[in-house]
Structures are given as C-alpha cells and as structure tokens.
Amino acid sequence: MSKIVVVDDSYAELQLIEGCLKGANHTVVSLPNSDKLEEKMAIEKPDLIVLDVVMPGRNGFQTCRDLRNDDRCKDIPIILCTSKGNESDKFWGQQQGANGYVVKPFKSDDLLAAVKKVLS
C-alpha cells in the first residue's frame, strides 16, 4: 500500500505503531529521532510521516514546521502521534502544518483511520 516513515524516540512506541501499520499492509521505515529527517525523506520518498511530538532535541512541532519549509518534503502529509492531547496542542500542530493528529494511547483503528483520511 503506502510507505510510511514513523519517528518516535520510544522504542516501544515505534514497535506499536509499526505493528499497527504493517498489519494494514503498509511499508514502514522507523526512525528513533528527527536528526537529518529532511535529508532522509528526500531519499525514502514516503507517502506519509507519523511524527511524535515529545522528543529530545528538535520536537515534533519544530520538525513538522521544518518539513513544511523544505522543498524536498513540504508536500508529504504528516500525522502527529503524541501524548499531548489538549485542544491547544492540536491547534498548534495544525498551525505547524500537520495533516492529522492522534493522541496516545490510541486504538489501532484510530491511527489507521487517520492514515486513511490523510492519504485519500
């Protein structure tokens, strides 16, 4: 189906998200941080990025904004998948250019619905 890059600093979360997406026949590339993500996206050419917000160094909001300002990846849809579930967080994510927002802990169906919505 689709090639999805997942960025999360938690190995357990990476495994959970990866399993959910692979179970729906997506190809998944997992990354433990957003270091040099823009360059990696130019190589990987994914259909979608699932991005954690709370990460050391450059957080997901900053990363999302940076991706939107990079010609190599500005058109790749982004879903923020995070424990930050306040309405203000969702609004801020949207302001940074996110196409979707999933709050952890999530049900597999919720993540897959967000992926389907963003990719359709």
VOPAGU-2260 file (C-alpha; in pm, 1 decimal, decimal comma):
REM VOPAGU-2260
SITE   aa  ch    i         X         Y         Z
SITE  MET   A    0       0,0       0,0       0,0
SITE  SER   A    1     181,2     310,5     126,2
SITE  LYS   A    2     531,3     381,0     250,4
SITE  ILE   A    3     518,5     544,9     592,6
SITE  VAL   A    4     806,6     685,4     796,2
SITE  VAL   A    5     750,0     674,0    1172,9
SITE  VAL   A    6     960,3     895,0    1401,7
SITE  ASP   A    7     944,1     833,2    1777,0
SITE  ASP   A    8    1216,4     830,8    2042,9
SITE  SER   A    9    1042,0     547,1    2231,8
SITE  TYR   A   10    1134,7     202,6    2100,2
SITE  ALA   A   11     812,3      57,4    2243,2
SITE  GLU   A   12     600,9     321,3    2066,6
SITE  LEU   A   13     789,0     263,9    1741,1
SITE  GLN   A   14     715,5    -107,8    1766,0
SITE  LEU   A   15     348,3     -46,9    1843,9
SITE  ILE   A   16     292,8     197,5    1557,6
SITE  GLU   A   17     498,6     -11,3    1316,1
SITE  GLY   A   18     299,6    -325,7    1400,6
SITE  CYS   A   19     -29,7    -146,7    1351,2
SITE  LEU   A   20      71,6      -5,6    1013,1
SITE  LYS   A   21     236,0    -324,1     886,2
SITE  GLY   A   22     -77,6    -513,5     987,6
SITE  ALA   A   23    -264,0    -291,3     741,7
SITE  ASN   A   24      -9,6    -377,9     467,5
SITE  HIS   A   25     187,3     -53,1     476,7
SITE  THR   A   26     564,5     -44,1     435,0
SITE  VAL   A   27     719,1     117,5     743,1
SITE  VAL   A   28    1054,7     286,7     798,8
SITE  SER   A   29    1114,9     355,4    1170,7
SITE  LEU   A   30    1344,9     628,9    1297,8
SITE  PRO   A   31    1435,0     699,4    1663,5
SITE  ASN   A   32    1474,8    1077,2    1617,8
SITE  SER   A   33    1431,6    1361,7    1373,2
SITE  ASP   A   34    1804,0    1417,4    1311,0
SITE  LYS   A   35    1857,3    1493,4     941,8
SITE  LEU   A   36    1497,4    1388,1     874,7
SITE  GLU   A   37    1460,3    1617,7     575,6
SITE  GLU   A   38    1755,3    1452,5     401,6
SITE  LYS   A   39    1622,7    1105,5     484,6
SITE  MET   A   40    1279,4    1196,7     343,6
SITE  ALA   A   41    1435,7    1300,3      15,2
SITE  ILE   A   42    1589,1     950,8      -7,1
SITE  GLU   A   43    1297,6     745,7     131,6
SITE  LYS   A   44    1023,4     938,3     -52,7
SITE  PRO   A   45     744,8     824,6     180,8
SITE  ASP   A   46     373,2     874,5     124,5
SITE  LEU   A   47     327,2     981,0     488,7
SITE  ILE   A   48     518,3    1068,9     806,5
SITE  VAL   A   49     390,6     974,9    1153,4
SITE  LEU   A   50     572,5    1200,2    1395,4
SITE  ASP   A   51     593,2    1205,8    1774,8
SITE  VAL   A   52     589,3    1549,4    1936,9
SITE  VAL   A   53     772,3    1493,7    2266,4
SITE  MET   A   54    1129,5    1408,3    2166,4
SITE  PRO   A   55    1470,4    1528,8    2285,9
SITE  GLY   A   56    1637,2    1788,9    2070,5
SITE  ARG   A   57    1405,2    1906,5    1795,6
SITE  ASN   A   58    1047,6    1829,1    1899,9
SITE  GLY   A   59     770,5    1720,0    1664,7
SITE  PHE   A   60     615,7    2065,8    1629,7
SITE  GLN   A   61     952,6    2211,2    1524,9
SITE  THR   A   62    1018,3    1915,6    1294,5
SITE  CYS   A   63     677,9    1949,7    1130,6
SITE  ARG   A   64     738,2    2319,7    1068,2
SITE  ASP   A   65    1086,2    2248,1     929,8
SITE  LEU   A   66     948,7    1980,7     694,9
SITE  ARG   A   67     686,6    2224,2     564,4
SITE  ASN   A   68     961,3    2477,0     487,8
SITE  ASP   A   69    1178,8    2226,6     298,9
SITE  ASP   A   70    1104,2    2193,9     -72,5
SITE  ARG   A   71    1211,1    1827,4     -67,6
SITE  CYS   A   72     935,8    1725,0     172,7
SITE  LYS   A   73     685,6    2007,8     203,8
SITE  ASP   A   74     411,4    1805,4      31,5
SITE  ILE   A   75     446,0    1484,9     236,3
SITE  PRO   A   76     145,0    1451,9     469,5
SITE  ILE   A   77     224,4    1444,4     842,7
SITE  ILE   A   78      29,1    1290,7    1128,3
SITE  LEU   A   79     138,0    1394,1    1475,5
SITE  CYS   A   80     103,2    1098,6    1713,1
SITE  THR   A   81     158,6    1219,3    2068,0
SITE  SER   A   82      59,0    1215,5    2432,3
SITE  LYS   A   83     -11,2    1590,7    2408,8
SITE  GLY   A   84    -390,4    1579,5    2382,3
SITE  ASN   A   85    -506,2    1931,3    2471,3
SITE  GLU   A   86    -706,2    2124,1    2213,8
SITE  SER   A   87    -433,8    2390,9    2216,9
SITE  ASP   A   88    -176,1    2122,6    2124,5
SITE  LYS   A   89    -392,3    2000,9    1835,7
SITE  PHE   A   90    -441,4    2358,0    1717,5
SITE  TRP   A   91     -67,4    2428,4    1741,0
SITE  GLY   A   92       8,0    2109,0    1547,0
SITE  GLN   A   93    -227,8    2220,1    1273,3
SITE  GLN   A   94     -59,7    2562,4    1269,0
SITE  GLN   A   95     277,4    2390,3    1215,7
SITE  GLY   A   96     142,0    2209,7     908,5
SITE  ALA   A   97      23,2    1872,5    1039,8
SITE  ASN   A   98    -246,2    1699,7     836,1
SITE  GLY   A   99    -366,0    1479,5    1121,3
SITE  TYR   A  100    -337,1    1433,1    1496,8
SITE  VAL   A  101    -363,5    1111,6    1700,7
SITE  VAL   A  102    -342,7    1114,9    2080,0
SITE  LYS   A  103    -154,2     840,4    2267,0
SITE  PRO   A  104    -256,4     598,0    2393,5
SITE  PHE   A  105    -452,0     524,8    2078,0
SITE  LYS   A  106    -654,4     239,0    1938,2
SITE  SER   A  107    -519,8      84,2    1618,6
SITE  ASP   A  108    -843,8     175,3    1444,0
SITE  ASP   A  109    -792,5     543,4    1531,5
SITE  LEU   A  110    -442,7     551,5    1384,9
SITE  LEU   A  111    -548,2     361,6    1073,0
SITE  ALA   A  112    -848,1     591,8    1024,9
SITE  ALA   A  113    -620,2     896,9    1045,6
SITE  VAL   A  114    -380,5     738,9     794,6
SITE  LYS   A  115    -663,8     655,7     555,9
SITE  LYS   A  116    -808,2    1007,8     583,0
SITE  VAL   A  117    -475,3    1177,2     518,0
SITE  LEU   A  118    -382,3     950,7     226,8
SITE  SER   A  119    -718,6     964,0      49,7
